């Protein structure tokens, strides 16, 4: 009878960021504002890079994909949290929890891969400027993104299929505001050895390989900059990497914070705050980083807003 109760779990309880009822209206207003800013900012980046012919280059193709992924990433967690705060309900169905874990893992992996592709794009642009359009042709760029989608979709699917074989108690509390794979595995009642092994191997491979790609790309960029004779040329070439470096530092810095919080003796509250940074704050800041530090994007946004204003 006990095993039957374990296998028939219908929902999980997400404990959320705070139990304080006085703090919940503030959290609701804060996260609703951040979500709207994230969606609006990234949509503007997508529209600017799509509608402006000056931005029809590989660099901005990857940027528009990054903006799309950031919208999806935030949308996979924040709306559910807002509904839970408003309805004062912590429950999330078993199926919805698995779906949330699947999409969250997929979008995080895509963020990782896109940042690597953008680093490679800068490496080719600076190291091989005459061959840039030949190497980074539209077909190759599209193929890179497609392959990454396939890899992350299958990786996330395997995670979920392994989780389907786990058993949980009828009342299972997850100390988080979304269904994080690591947290779900920790509250399972059955043996999670295979799931944990796959999680650690996949995280190591999908984390180490992109980081290695980024480090390699920037080592080659620095090598190319050193060989340039003109200081002005060096500054101009490296200035195209500034926005990407800021986003990479923000993404991997917060990701490292989550890892240290979960691996160390930090509380679940610390882990959740770090998770807010990479699932909500980073996607919100990306459009500002790219628009404020990039004159091409600023110009495209200005033209887009001018056309929108003239139509009103």
Buried (B, 14 or more C-beta within 10 A) or exposed (E): EEEEBBEEBEBBBBBBBBEEEEEBEEBBEEBBEBBEBBBEBBBBBBBBBBEBEEBEBBBBBBBBBBBBBBBBBBBBBBEBBBEBBEEEEBEBEBEBBBBBBBBBBBBBBBBBBBBBBBBBBBBBBBBBEEEBEEBBEEEEBEEBBEEBBEBBBEBBEEBBEBBEEBBBEEEBEBBBBBBBBBBBBBBBBEEBEEBBEBBEEBBEEBBEEBBEBBEBBBEBBEEBBEEBEEEEEBEEBBEBBEBBBBBBEBBBEBBEBBBEBBEEEBEBEBBBBBBBBBBBBBBBBBBBBBBEBBEBBBBBBEBBEEEEEEEE
